[in-house]
Amino acid sequence: MTNLDINWENGIYDRTGYLFSFAKSLGTAVKNSPFKEVAEDIIATSGFAFRMWVAEDLCPSATSIWSFDEQKRWVENGGLLCNYVGRYWGQDYIEEERRLQALSLIKKSIDNGIPAVSWDIGVPEWGLITGYDDKAQLVKVLDVSGKKGEMAYNLLGKRELPVLSVLTITGKSQKLQDTILIDTLKLAVYHLNGQEWCDNAQGLQAYPAFIKHFDDNSNPNEWSWNMEYYLGTYGGLKYYAYRYFEKTNLTDLAELYKDIYDLWQKAFDLKKGVCLDISKARTEIAKLLKTAYDKELKAFELMQKMI
């Protein structure tokens, strides 16, 4: 049996506890690798710090509807090398082939001391596979809720939401930092402009789709937890945009995203502290998000000029 001693406490910063599970898993995998110096950057350079999706009914699964096959390209945008195996709905004919390929990648990665990022290993979210046991035919898992456990080899990609998606970090490329920066700006503009495949409101248009629930919802407590989830998920991602631009000395963008992050965090803290039946709280949260929207529009326009 081979198992890595990894938990979210030795992962990346997640102030709200709701950071998007793929970003949290990816950053933690990189932090527990020989490439830990880019563990924070990769959330921005892969584009995930700039992505937003909002379902009409605020279903939290909206955050998990995106082009899984783009993982390898987006992560490698940040200067890392990785392998990826996926199998989706309507592809039962390759189910066993892809499962075996994924297990091979997982074992190689863990043997190299790096956990694998995988979909639906304990709860239907992203998490980490940290070990394997060929004799027992089990993988060791760490789900996004923090629970460690085991999962049978033959359940990989066949759990509650039967999709296979496994990403492993294999190395670091020779991509120059200046090139990474320009490509990150392009990827940020792509996402904020809503050009990704997704049926939900996305990018900058996610703001009005989300804000209207605080402005107009006559029964806000019906979706109270969903609102908290969205605030915590995207507020957490804004932190990594801010930190990346601070490191790359793009002062104007760093200042904008520092403000955007603070506004989302204030909205999150306010939501956690009160019942949304109180109209004053709803009004204040909507005001904070509208200010964040204005600032991210400015950041978007600035990035467009830079590319």
N, C-alpha and C positions, 0 to 999 in steps of 0.2 A: 504494500500500500504506500502511495506517495501522496502527501498532503502539505500544502503551504499554510503557514500560520498568518492568515490575513483576515482582518475585519474592517468595518467602516471607520473605526477609530484611527487606523493607520492608513486611511484613505485621504480624500481631498475635502476641502472646506465645504460644508453644507449647513449654513446657518439656520435655515428653515426646517430642515429634515425632509423636504419635499423635492430636492434637486432632481431634475429629470434623470430617470434611472439609467439610461444609456450613458449619459455624460458622467454620472457618478461612477458607474462601473468602469468606463473607459479610463477616466482619470486615475482611479484607484489601481487599475491594472498597470498603468504606466508608472505610477508612483512606486509600485512594488516590482520594478524592473530595473535593468541597467540604465534606463533612459529617464530616470525620475526627474531630471532637471526640466523636462518639458511636460510634466504631469499637469500643471496648471494651464500652460499655454494651449495644450491640445484641445481643450474645450472650446477655445476661440478659433484656433487654426483649422479645426475640422468643420467649423461653421455652426456648431450646435449652440453657441452662446447667442446667436442671432435668430434662432428659429422660434416661432410661436404658432400654435394652432389652437383654435377655439371652436368647439362644437356648439351648435345652436342650443342644445339642452345641457351644455357644460359637462358632458360625459368625459370623465378623465381619460378614457381610452383614446381620445383625440390625440393625445401626446404620443401615442404609439402607432399612429397611422402615417407612415412615410415610406420612402423608397429604401427598403433595407439593403438592396443590392448596391447602393451608393456608399455604404460604410467604408469599404476598402479605399475607394478613390478619395473620399473626404478625409479620412484619417491620414492617408499618405500625403495629402495636401500639406499637413503640418510637419513633414520631414521624417515620419516614421514609416517603417515597412510592416506590412501585415498580411495575413492570409484570411480568407473568408469562405465559408460554406453556407449556402442557404437552400431551403426547399419550402415552397409555399402551397397555397390551396390549389387543387387541381393538378398536383404533381406527384400523386401517389406512386406512379410508375418509377420514380427515382428515389423514393423514400429511403429504402435500405442502403442504396449506394451512397447517398448524401450523409446519412447517419454515420456510416462507417468512415467516410472521409472526415466528418466533423470530429469523431472520436480520435482519429489519428492526429489531427491538429491539436486537439486538447491535450493529449498525452505528451506530444513534443513540447508544447508550450510549458506545461507544468514541469516537465523534466528540465527545462531551461530556467525554472524558477519564476515563471510569469503566469498568473491566472488567466483564464480565458473568459471573454465576455460572451454571455449567452442569453437568449430569450427564454422566458418562462421555465424557470428551474425550481420554483418554489411557490411563487405567486406570479400571475401573468404580467410580469414586468421584466426589465433587464436585471441581470445579476452576474455573479462570478462563479465559475467552476474552479475550485482550488485544489482538487486532488482526484485521484482515481485508484481503483482497486480491481485489477483484472481478475483475480481469483473470485471475488464476490460479485463482479460485474456491476460495480457501483461507481458513480462519480460523487465527489464531495462538493457541496454547493453552499454559497452564501447569498441569500436572497436580499432584495432591497430593503426589507423590513429589519434586517440584521440577524435573521434566523439562520443558523447553520444546520445542515442536514445532509441527507444522501438521496440519490436518485438512481434508479436502475438504468443501465446503458440503453435498454430498449425503450425507455420513455423519452429519450432525447428527441425533441421536436414533436412529441405526441402527447403533450399534457393538455391542460385546460384550453389553451388556444394553440391548436396543433400546427405550428409553424416552426421550422428549423432555422436558426440564425446564430452562427458562431463566428466570432472574430478573435484572432490571436495576434499579438504583437511579436514580430520576429527580428526587428533590427531598426537601424536608423540610416536614412539615406544621406546623400551628399548635397541635398537641396540647400541652396543659399538662403540665409535669413531674409534678405531683401526680397527674394522671389516668394518665399513663404508669406511675407507680409502683403505683397501685392495680390497674391492669389487668395489670401484670407479676406481682403477687402472686396474682391470680386465675388467671393462666395457669400459674404455678408449681404452685399447688395442683392444678389440672387435670391436669398431667403427673405429679406425684408421686402422685396418687391413682389413676393408671393408667386414665384415661378416654379416652386416645387410641386410635384404631384400630390394633391390632397384635395378632398371634397370639402373640407372645413375652411372657415376663415383662417387665413394664414398671413404671416409676416406682419407688416404694419396694419393691415386690415383686421388683424386679430384684436387690436385695441378697441375700436368702436363696437365690435361684436361682444366683447367682454364687458365694457363699461356700461352698455345698455342694461345689463342685469342689475347694476347698482342704481341706475337712474330710474328704471321703469318697473322693475319686478315687484308685483303686488304681494308676493309671498316669498320673500327672499330666503327664509329659513328652509324652504324646500330643497334648495341647492347650497346650503350653507357650507357643508364640507367641501363640495366641488369648488366653490369660490376660493376657499382656503388652499386647496390643492393647486389650483392654477396660479394663485399669487405666490405660493412658495416655490413652485416649479420654475416659473419664469423669472421671478425675483432672484432666485439662486443663480440662474444662467447669466443674468446681467453682470454679476460680480466678475465673471471670467472675461467678459468683453472689456470691462474697465481695467482689470489687472493686465491684460495683454497690451492694451494701448499705452498703459503707463510704462510697461517694460520696454516698449518699442519707441518711446519718446514722442508719440503722437499726442501732444499735450491737449489739443482742443478736443480730440475724440475721448481721451482719458477723462477729462473734466466732465464732458457730457455724460459718459457712461457711469461715472461715479455718481452724478446726480440722479440718473435713471435708476441705478441700483438702489440708492437711498430712498427714492420715492416708492419703489416697489416694496422695499422692506418696511417702510412706514405703513403702507397699506396692509401688508401682511400682519404686522403687529397689531394694528387697529382691528382687523378682522378677528384675530384670535382673542382679543380682549373684550368684545362686546357681542350682544345679540343683534343681528341685522334687522330686527324689527324696529330698531331705533333709527329713524330716518336721518338724524344728524350724522351717525356713523357711516351710513351708506353714501350720503352726500360728500363727506370728507374723503372717503376711499375713491369715489368717482373723480373728485377734484385732483387727487394725487396722481391717478392714472392718466388723466387728461394732460397734466403737466409733463408726465413721463412720455406720453405720446408726442407732444410738441417737441420735446428734446430729442427723441429718437428720430423724428422726421428731419431735424437739423443734422443729426449724425449721418443719416442716410444720404442727405444731399451733399454733405462734405465728403463722404466716401465715394460717391459718384464722381465728383470732381477729381479725386485723387487717382482714379483708375482710367 
